Amino acid sequence: MKTEKKRRGQTPQSTKVPATNTAPANDVPFDPNTFLAKVGEGRSIVDYRKNQVVFSQGDKADAVFYLRKGKVKLAVISNEGKEAVVAILGEREFFGEGCLVAQPLRMATATTLTSCALVRLEKSAMVRVLRTEPAFSERFIAHLLARNIRIEEDLVDQLFNSAEKRLARMLLLLANFGKEGKPEVVIAKISQDTLAKMIGTTRSRVSFFMNKFRKLGSFITTTGWRSTARS
């Protein structure tokens, strides 16, 4: 009886329910476009005028750039002072990514060909978002693969095609033929000297071929210093 009374006097034990996180879940998916359109930790948006240097060969490599608007030229200068244009970059392209693979100094000089809007991502911020956001990583990997394919195509073009064919291909690439979206009716102003440095020939040869294209009435004609691609 005493035991029964004692049991009756005990406070019933409550069943413990595992604690749950009552904070509302963030259902908004990560959008790379939104991320690259806003200023945030480790990233800034910078406007550049035409012919302005973004970074120079030999500068400290500490950030990756994303081109929101405009065109940028990447060029390498030899010890003898000879310049070679290695790429003309357009909208939605990354550059300066060498800093991510322990490249301490810039291997090329980046110069704007038009007025540009760039997103500057510090190395630490770029590494962080690549590790935490699969959507951004997927986009960046796609960029790297496309760049690698372009480099291979450029090498084959340089080894096996004539200067005339290399020029025609370069003008088509600058007009975005074969890329997503509509081709550009008018390519941004690029000097014949720059075109010559891009395809590995002289300015006089570029002038000769451009006049030839115009006389033949082919898909590429020239209007002053501007190149127009007709579909």
C-alpha positions as CSV (number, residue, x, y, z in Angstrom):
1,M,0.0,0.0,0.0
2,K,2.8,2.4,0.9
3,T,4.5,1.6,-2.4
4,E,1.2,2.2,-4.3
5,K,0.7,5.5,-2.5
6,K,4.2,6.5,-3.3
7,R,3.7,5.7,-6.9
8,R,0.4,7.7,-6.9
9,G,2.3,10.7,-5.4
10,Q,5.0,10.7,-8.1
11,T,5.0,13.3,-10.8
12,P,4.4,11.6,-14.2
13,Q,7.5,11.8,-16.5
14,S,6.9,13.6,-19.8
15,T,8.0,12.1,-23.0
16,K,10.8,14.2,-24.5
17,V,10.2,15.3,-28.1
18,P,13.3,16.1,-30.2
19,A,13.7,19.8,-30.7
20,T,13.0,21.0,-34.2
21,N,14.2,24.1,-36.0
22,T,11.2,26.4,-36.2
23,A,13.0,29.0,-38.3
24,P,11.5,29.3,-41.7
25,A,13.5,27.5,-44.4
26,N,15.0,29.5,-47.2
27,D,13.2,28.2,-50.3
28,V,14.7,30.7,-52.7
29,P,17.2,28.9,-54.9
30,F,20.6,30.5,-55.6
31,D,20.6,32.4,-58.8
32,P,24.1,33.1,-60.3
33,N,22.7,36.0,-62.3
34,T,21.3,37.7,-59.2
35,F,24.6,37.0,-57.3
36,L,26.6,38.6,-60.1
37,A,24.3,41.6,-60.4
38,K,24.6,42.8,-56.8
39,V,27.4,44.2,-54.6
40,G,28.2,41.9,-51.6
41,E,30.9,40.6,-49.4
42,G,34.1,40.3,-51.5
43,R,32.5,41.4,-54.7
44,S,32.0,44.9,-56.3
45,I,30.7,46.3,-59.5
46,V,33.1,48.6,-61.4
47,D,32.5,50.7,-64.5
48,Y,35.4,51.2,-66.9
49,R,35.8,53.6,-69.8
50,K,37.0,52.6,-73.2
51,N,40.8,51.8,-73.5
52,Q,41.1,51.6,-69.7
53,V,43.5,48.9,-68.2
54,V,41.7,46.5,-65.8
55,F,45.0,44.8,-64.7
56,S,48.5,44.7,-66.2
57,Q,50.8,41.8,-66.9
58,G,52.9,41.2,-63.8
59,D,50.3,42.7,-61.4
60,K,49.3,40.7,-58.3
61,A,46.6,38.2,-59.1
62,D,44.0,38.4,-56.3
63,A,40.6,38.5,-58.0
64,V,38.4,37.1,-60.7
65,F,36.4,39.4,-63.0
66,Y,33.0,38.8,-64.7
67,L,32.2,40.9,-67.7
68,R,28.6,42.1,-67.5
69,K,28.7,44.6,-70.4
70,G,31.2,45.4,-73.1
71,K,34.3,43.8,-74.5
72,V,37.8,43.3,-73.0
73,K,41.1,42.5,-74.7
74,L,43.7,40.1,-73.2
75,A,47.2,40.7,-74.5
76,V,50.6,39.3,-73.7
77,I,53.8,41.3,-74.2
78,S,57.1,39.5,-74.8
79,N,60.5,40.6,-73.3
80,E,61.2,42.2,-76.7
81,G,58.1,44.3,-76.5
82,K,56.1,42.3,-79.1
83,E,52.4,42.2,-78.3
84,A,50.1,39.2,-79.0
85,V,46.3,39.4,-78.4
86,V,45.2,36.1,-76.9
87,A,41.5,36.8,-76.5
88,I,38.7,39.2,-77.0
89,L,36.1,38.6,-74.3
90,G,32.4,39.5,-74.5
91,E,29.5,39.7,-72.1
92,R,29.0,37.0,-69.5
93,E,32.6,35.8,-69.6
94,F,35.0,35.4,-66.7
95,F,38.6,36.3,-66.8
96,G,41.6,36.5,-64.4
97,E,40.7,33.0,-63.0
98,G,44.4,32.1,-62.9
99,C,44.5,33.4,-59.3
100,L,42.4,30.3,-58.3
101,V,45.3,27.9,-59.2
102,A,48.0,29.7,-57.2
103,Q,49.1,32.0,-60.0
104,P,50.6,34.8,-58.1
105,L,51.0,37.3,-60.9
106,R,48.9,38.3,-64.0
107,M,50.1,36.6,-67.1
108,A,48.4,39.1,-69.5
109,T,47.1,42.6,-69.6
110,A,43.3,43.2,-69.7
111,T,42.2,46.4,-71.5
112,T,38.6,47.5,-72.3
113,L,37.7,47.9,-75.9
114,T,34.4,49.6,-75.1
115,S,32.8,51.0,-72.0
116,C,32.4,48.1,-69.6
117,A,30.7,47.0,-66.4
118,L,32.7,44.4,-64.5
119,V,32.1,42.4,-61.4
120,R,35.3,42.0,-59.3
121,L,35.3,38.9,-57.1
122,E,38.0,38.6,-54.5
123,K,39.8,35.3,-54.6
124,S,38.4,34.3,-51.1
125,A,34.9,35.2,-52.1
126,M,35.2,33.3,-55.4
127,V,36.5,30.2,-53.7
128,R,33.7,30.4,-51.1
129,V,30.8,30.6,-53.6
130,L,32.4,27.8,-55.8
131,R,32.4,25.5,-52.7
132,T,28.9,26.3,-51.4
133,E,26.8,27.0,-54.5
134,P,26.5,24.1,-57.1
135,A,24.6,26.3,-59.5
136,F,27.5,28.8,-59.6
137,S,30.1,26.1,-59.8
138,E,28.3,24.6,-62.8
139,R,28.2,27.9,-64.6
140,F,31.9,28.5,-63.9
141,I,32.9,25.0,-65.1
142,A,30.9,25.5,-68.3
143,H,32.9,28.7,-68.8
144,L,36.2,26.9,-68.3
145,L,35.2,24.1,-70.7
146,A,34.1,26.6,-73.4
147,R,37.4,28.5,-73.0
148,N,39.4,25.3,-73.3
149,I,37.5,24.3,-76.5
150,R,38.1,27.8,-77.9
151,I,41.9,27.6,-77.2
152,E,42.1,24.2,-78.9
153,E,40.2,25.5,-81.9
154,D,42.5,28.6,-82.1
155,L,45.6,26.3,-82.0
156,V,44.3,24.2,-84.9
157,D,43.3,27.3,-86.8
158,Q,46.8,28.8,-86.3
159,L,48.5,25.6,-87.4
160,F,46.5,24.6,-90.4
161,N,44.6,27.6,-91.8
162,S,45.8,30.5,-93.9
163,A,45.8,34.1,-92.6
164,E,42.8,34.8,-94.7
165,K,40.8,31.9,-93.2
166,R,41.9,32.8,-89.7
167,L,40.7,36.4,-90.2
168,A,37.3,35.3,-91.5
169,R,36.9,32.9,-88.6
170,M,37.9,35.6,-86.1
171,L,35.4,38.1,-87.5
172,L,32.6,35.5,-87.3
173,L,33.6,34.8,-83.6
174,L,33.5,38.5,-82.8
175,A,30.0,38.7,-84.4
176,N,28.9,35.8,-82.1
177,F,28.1,33.5,-84.9
178,G,27.6,30.0,-83.6
179,K,26.9,31.2,-80.1
180,E,23.6,31.5,-78.2
181,G,21.5,34.5,-79.0
182,K,21.4,36.6,-82.2
183,P,24.6,37.5,-84.0
184,E,25.8,41.1,-83.7
185,V,24.9,43.1,-86.7
186,V,27.9,45.5,-86.1
187,I,31.0,44.3,-84.3
188,A,32.6,46.6,-81.8
189,K,35.3,48.8,-83.2
190,I,38.5,46.8,-83.3
191,S,41.6,48.2,-85.1
192,Q,43.2,46.2,-88.0
193,D,46.4,46.2,-85.9
194,T,44.5,44.4,-83.1
195,L,43.1,41.9,-85.6
196,A,46.6,41.3,-87.0
197,K,47.9,40.5,-83.5
198,M,45.0,38.2,-82.9
199,I,45.6,36.0,-85.9
200,G,49.4,36.3,-86.1
201,T,49.9,38.3,-89.3
202,T,50.6,41.9,-90.3
203,R,48.2,44.9,-90.5
204,S,48.8,45.2,-94.2
205,R,47.6,41.6,-94.8
206,V,44.5,42.2,-92.7
207,S,43.7,45.4,-94.8
208,F,44.2,43.4,-98.0
209,F,41.9,40.6,-96.9
210,M,39.2,43.0,-95.6
211,N,39.1,44.8,-98.9
212,K,38.9,41.4,-100.7
213,F,35.9,40.4,-98.6
214,R,34.2,43.6,-99.4
215,K,34.9,43.3,-103.2
216,L,33.6,39.7,-103.2
217,G,30.4,40.8,-101.5
218,S,30.8,37.9,-99.1
219,F,29.2,37.8,-95.6
220,I,31.8,40.2,-94.2
221,T,32.2,43.7,-95.3
222,T,33.9,46.8,-93.9
223,T,32.6,50.2,-93.1
224,G,35.4,52.5,-92.0
225,W,37.0,50.8,-89.0
226,R,33.9,48.8,-88.2
227,S,33.2,45.3,-89.4
228,T,29.7,44.2,-90.3
229,A,28.5,40.6,-90.5
230,R,25.6,39.9,-92.8
231,S,23.5,36.7,-92.4
